[in-house]
Structures are given as C-alpha cells and as structure tokens.
C-alpha cells in the first residue's frame, strides 16, 4: 500500500447538534452534541481509514480543543503527528434544524501560526522516512500562513518524488498551481477563476481544465459539480461521472471524502476512471449522514457498484 500523508494547516474540532426548530430570540433545546475531528486533511485521513487505508495526519494543535482533537483521532485509529503551537486549536459549530433538515454551519476563524511553527511543519515533512507517495494538502489557511508557504511545501515534496494533491481555494490554490501539482479538486466557480473567465458552464469545464493541464499546473483535475457529480480531466481523457441520488443530510466532509476515495483507488493501482468513480461514491455517501460523520463504507461500496452498472465500461474495484 502506498504511503499517504495528509497535512491540515487549519484543523478544528467540529461540534454538531440538532434542534426541533430554529427561532430567533428563543431558548433552543438542542440534542446532545457530537464532537468530531475536522479540517480538510484530517477528514481525508478519517475517510481513508473507513476504506481500510492507513495514513499519517500532520497538523498544528494546542489547548483544550487540540487535546480533544488528538484524543478523537486516537479513538478512530488515525496515525497522527501533531505539532504544538502557542495558539489554541479552533472549534466549529454545526446545527441541523430538524423541522426543515436545513444545516447551519458556523466556522470559527483559525488562530495564527507563527513563522517558527511553520518552519517546524516544513522540518516535519522533510524528515518523513520513507518519503510519502502522496501528500494531501487540504483545507483553509489560518492567519499567519501565506500562499507562498504552500508553494514551499510543494517544491519540497517534488524534491523527493511525492505526488501532491491540493484541495484549497483562492490565492493559495492559484499559488501552488504555479509550482505544478499532481491533482486538484476545484468546483466550477474556482475553475472559472483559475481559467480567467467570468463563468464556466458544464460544457466548458473540460476545456478550462485542459488549459490548466497543458500549462503544467496539474496532471489530474477532478471538477466537483455538486449534485451533478464530477468531471475527470487529464491530458488524454474527459469523463463525466454522475452523482447517485440519495437523501442528503449533511454536506460536511463530502469533498474530503471524494478526495480520499480517489487517492485510495490510485494508491491501490486502479485507473483514474475507477478512482474518480470511487471518489464520487464516497462523497455522495458522506451526504447521507448527519454532522461530520463522513461516510459508511457499505454505502460507498453500494453507490460505487451502482456507478459501475450505469457505466459498465469501467471494471469493478477489486
């Protein structure tokens, strides 16, 4: 099995609950809260674990929430390398209105990561032995970390032959693309901004992604189309994968689950077409569960098999 490392620069503890109905100015009686580890790369590691793959999760952590984050990851059997910081780990809050099934997500700002702490992150990545086959850098940047820091991480990974997967947005994503990466997972809006156009419709997605690939910015692009599924684009291939229809309960972690499915399949020697189908299946399965539970493996496998039935030209995942 390939050696997979995830890096989460802005981790969190996600507290989720539900309430009968959200009404302003009223005291609301909530269901008992659930506490789960969160942040892009951490969710990728959690999703990989559900598929049966181990990974190493690297992240800054401190304070009571940082201690809880490490405890929660230990409970899930996730290998981890926390990097102690001065500022405490943040917490997010998610509430579901049971009367409408609408979800309200309150994301708290991250705490500043100092330059010394950033250097420690770089040293930790540089010291990894053996060098990872895949490095997944996912999630937002906390205060203090500039996009150039991600570019340094990418260059450092290239020096040891690591394939870098980046799932972030805005200037951070644009900056790492200048270095060239193995895979990105933009949505249509992000793709349009990178392509320098006001809007990219579904027919123009492939052309915009192909242009980025020709410029050497990414070898593999998986464009998230939301309820329409995803579009896989490489230098030689364009493939649209529809999303199975399911009852949606939460979208938290769906994108991270998609990334995990893709990396899991690629790490097991599967084709990119198989990999993205598993990614869509995992991402869709994650929306079937409340809060930040991610997906159940049996749901992902069932949805993956459905995709094989509607697109039988792709062989089954062994």
Secondary structure, DSSP 4 states (H G I P E B T S, - for coil): ---EEEEESS-EEEEEEEES---TTSPP-BPPPEEEEESHHHHHHHHHHHHT---EEEEEE-HHHHHHHHHHHHHTT-EEEEEE-SSPPEEEEEEEETTTTEEEEEPPPPPP--HHHHHHHHHHHHT-SSPPSEEEEESPPPTT--HHHHHHHHHHHHHTTPEEEEE--HHHHHHHHTT-EEEE--BHHHHHHHHT-S---TTTHHHHHHHHHHTTSEEEEEEE-GGG-EEEE-SS-EEEEPPPP------TTHHHHHHHHHHHHHHTT--HHHHHHHHHHHHHHHTTSSTT----HHHHHHHHHHHHHHTTTSPPP-
